[in-house]
Amino acid sequence: MTIASPRSTNPDDYQDLEQPIVVLAKSFADGHFIAPHEHQRDQLLYATSGVMRLRTQHDAWMVPPDGAAYIPAGLPHSVSIHGNVDMRTLYIDPFAVRTRLQGLNVVAVSSLLKELILALGEEPVAYGPDSRGSLIAQLIEQELNLAQALSLHVPLPRDTRLQKLCAELLADPSDRRTLDGWSDVTGASERTLARLFERDLGMSFVQWRQRVRFQSALEALSQGAPVSVVAKLHGYRSQSAFSAAFGKAMGYAPSKVTTGLQG
């Protein structure tokens, strides 16, 4: 199957190709929502600008600038666009590559991987087995297997009592209530809620809330909000405390996000 020029923006046109890795290029405006869907191929979702929120039935992920989401074939997911997003999607035949990432992951995109993705997007979709496009695709496969996973995963609860608590915190990450303060809302004791977090989500309430705050903070920072404002909006009394906690969890200072926007 050969896709005519200009390159198709319909994902269905990329599922049955002979090539193991192909690139779809598409732009989305701020606020766009891609409804739940799935693909025959594995998918690497990468944006050269903007931030994406990825949701599955039981998980939420933030995909920051210089990050990409690896989504296994057949996994239903939705995507929310924050900021104007210039997206490059790799569709990867899981049976045609030698190695593949396991499960849904958000990974760091190195400078080399970024350039390889952009370069493959400039090659013909139906590249030959010994072509430049084929060599680039092989390098992409190797770089993906070396990519570092990012801690941008927020598990979502199955228990109905936690669902109400988590929904309110997702809507307002700056909420300072402790588990005791959530007891009246959920109808469960502080001790029960603590046990449910560990059982349902595999982490403490404080750890879960921090992940939610950092996802939201990353989105605000990527849209140009000052670090001091983001710290206050996300429940931190000082910019220094927020910067230290953010840096420890994310591996880089929040100022790097705003500096990257200016560069």
C-alpha positions in Angstrom: 0.0 0.0 0.0 1.4 3.4 -1.0 0.1 6.6 0.6 -0.1 9.4 -1.9 1.5 12.8 -1.3 0.7 14.8 0.7 1.1 12.4 3.6 -2.2 11.2 5.0 -3.3 12.4 8.4 -5.7 9.4 8.9 -4.2 6.9 11.4 -6.1 4.0 9.6 -3.8 4.5 6.6 -0.7 3.5 8.7 -1.9 0.3 10.3 -1.4 -2.3 7.4 1.9 -1.1 5.8 4.8 -3.3 5.2 7.2 -0.9 6.8 7.9 -1.7 10.5 7.9 1.9 11.7 6.1 4.8 10.0 5.4 8.4 11.0 2.1 10.4 10.9 2.5 14.2 11.3 -0.5 16.2 12.5 -1.1 19.4 14.4 -3.8 20.1 17.1 -5.0 23.3 18.7 -5.1 23.9 22.4 -8.1 22.2 24.1 -8.6 19.5 21.4 -9.8 16.1 22.7 -9.2 12.8 21.0 -11.9 10.4 22.1 -11.1 6.9 23.3 -9.7 4.7 20.6 -7.1 2.0 19.9 -4.8 1.0 17.1 -3.6 -2.3 15.5 0.0 -1.2 15.9 2.0 0.0 18.9 2.2 3.8 19.0 4.7 6.3 20.1 3.0 9.6 20.7 5.5 12.6 20.5 4.9 16.3 20.3 7.6 18.8 19.4 5.7 21.4 21.4 2.8 21.5 23.9 1.7 19.0 26.5 -0.6 16.0 26.2 -2.7 14.2 28.8 -3.2 10.5 28.1 -6.0 8.5 29.8 -6.8 4.8 29.9 -9.5 3.1 31.9 -7.3 2.9 35.1 -4.4 5.3 34.5 -3.6 9.0 33.7 -0.3 10.1 32.1 1.3 13.4 31.4 3.4 13.6 28.2 5.7 16.7 28.5 7.8 18.4 25.9 10.8 16.1 25.2 8.7 13.1 26.3 6.7 10.5 24.4 4.1 8.0 25.3 4.5 4.4 24.2 1.1 2.8 23.8 0.8 -0.9 23.1 -1.5 -2.1 20.3 -5.1 -2.7 21.2 -5.1 -0.5 24.3 -8.0 2.0 24.4 -6.9 5.5 25.3 -7.9 9.2 24.9 -5.7 12.2 24.5 -6.2 15.8 25.7 -4.2 18.6 24.1 -2.8 21.5 26.1 -1.1 24.2 24.1 -0.7 24.0 20.4 0.7 20.6 19.6 2.7 19.6 16.6 2.5 15.9 16.9 4.5 13.1 15.4 3.1 9.6 15.8 5.2 6.5 15.2 3.1 3.4 14.3 5.2 0.4 15.1 4.4 -3.1 13.9 5.1 -5.2 17.1 5.7 -8.3 15.0 8.2 -6.7 12.7 10.7 -5.2 15.2 13.2 -7.2 17.2 12.5 -5.7 20.5 9.7 -3.5 21.9 8.8 -1.6 25.1 6.5 -3.5 27.4 3.3 -1.8 28.6 2.3 1.8 28.5 5.2 4.1 29.3 6.2 7.7 29.1 9.8 8.0 28.1 12.4 10.8 27.6 13.1 11.7 24.0 16.8 12.3 23.5 18.1 14.8 21.0 19.1 12.0 18.7 15.7 10.2 18.9 13.9 13.5 18.2 16.0 14.1 15.1 15.4 10.5 13.9 11.6 10.9 14.3 11.6 14.1 12.3 13.9 12.6 9.7 11.7 9.6 9.2 8.8 11.9 8.8 10.5 13.4 5.8 11.1 10.0 4.1 8.5 8.4 1.8 6.0 6.4 3.9 6.5 3.3 1.7 10.3 3.3 2.0 12.3 0.2 0.7 14.1 -2.4 2.9 17.6 -1.0 2.0 16.7 2.7 1.9 17.6 5.6 4.1 14.2 5.4 5.7 14.8 1.8 6.7 18.1 2.7 8.3 16.5 5.5 10.3 13.7 3.2 11.4 16.3 0.7 12.7 18.0 3.5 14.7 14.7 4.6 16.1 14.1 1.1 17.4 17.5 1.0 19.1 17.1 4.5 20.7 13.6 3.6 22.0 15.0 0.6 23.8 17.5 2.9 25.5 15.0 5.6 26.4 14.6 6.4 30.1 11.1 6.0 31.6 9.6 9.1 33.3 7.6 9.1 36.5 4.5 10.7 35.0 2.0 8.0 35.8 -1.0 8.6 38.0 -3.0 5.4 38.7 -6.8 5.8 39.0 -8.8 4.0 41.7 -11.4 1.3 41.3 -12.9 1.8 44.7 -15.8 4.2 44.6 -14.8 6.0 47.8 -11.4 6.8 46.4 -12.9 7.8 43.0 -14.7 10.7 44.6 -11.6 11.9 46.5 -9.3 11.5 43.5 -11.7 13.2 41.2 -11.7 16.3 43.4 -8.0 16.4 43.8 -7.5 16.0 40.0 -9.8 19.0 39.6 -8.0 21.0 42.3 -4.4 19.8 43.0 -3.8 22.6 45.5 -6.4 21.1 48.0 -4.6 20.8 51.3 -7.0 18.5 53.1 -5.4 15.5 54.8 -7.0 12.0 54.8 -8.8 12.9 57.9 -10.3 15.9 56.1 -11.5 13.6 53.4 -13.4 11.3 55.7 -16.7 13.2 55.6 -16.5 13.4 51.8 -15.9 9.7 51.2 -17.7 8.1 54.2 -14.5 6.2 55.1 -12.2 6.7 58.1 -8.6 8.0 57.7 -7.3 4.5 58.4 -9.5 2.9 55.8 -8.6 5.5 53.1 -4.9 5.0 53.8 -5.3 1.2 53.4 -7.3 1.7 50.1 -4.6 3.9 48.6 -1.9 1.3 49.3 -4.2 -1.5 48.0 -5.8 0.2 45.0 -3.0 2.5 43.9 0.1 1.0 45.2 1.3 4.2 47.0 0.4 6.5 49.9 -2.1 9.3 49.7 0.8 11.9 49.9 2.7 10.2 47.1 -0.4 10.1 44.8 -1.3 13.7 45.5 2.2 14.8 44.7 2.1 13.1 41.3 -1.1 14.8 40.5 0.3 18.1 41.5 3.4 17.7 39.4 1.4 16.6 36.4 -0.7 19.8 36.7 2.3 21.9 37.5 4.2 20.6 34.4 1.2 21.6 32.2 1.2 25.1 33.7 4.9 25.6 33.4 4.9 24.4 29.8 2.3 27.2 29.1 4.7 29.8 30.5 3.4 30.3 34.0 6.1 31.6 36.5 7.5 29.0 38.9 6.4 31.1 41.9 2.8 31.2 40.7 2.8 27.5 39.9 4.1 26.6 43.3 1.3 28.5 45.1 -1.4 27.1 42.8 -0.3 23.6 43.6 -0.3 23.7 47.4 3.3 24.8 48.1 3.9 27.6 50.6 7.3 28.5 49.0 8.9 28.4 45.6 12.0 26.8 47.0 10.1 23.9 48.6 8.2 23.3 45.3 11.4 23.4 43.2 13.1 21.0 45.5 10.3 18.5 45.5 9.7 18.9 41.7 13.4 18.4 40.9 13.6 15.3 43.1 10.6 13.6 41.4 11.1 14.8 37.8 14.9 14.8 37.6 15.1 18.4 36.6 14.2 21.8 38.0 10.9 23.5 37.1 12.9 26.5 35.8 14.2 24.2 33.0 10.7 24.0 31.6 10.2 27.7 31.4 13.8 28.3 30.2 13.1 25.7 27.4 10.1 27.8 26.3 12.2 30.9 26.0 15.0 29.2 24.0 
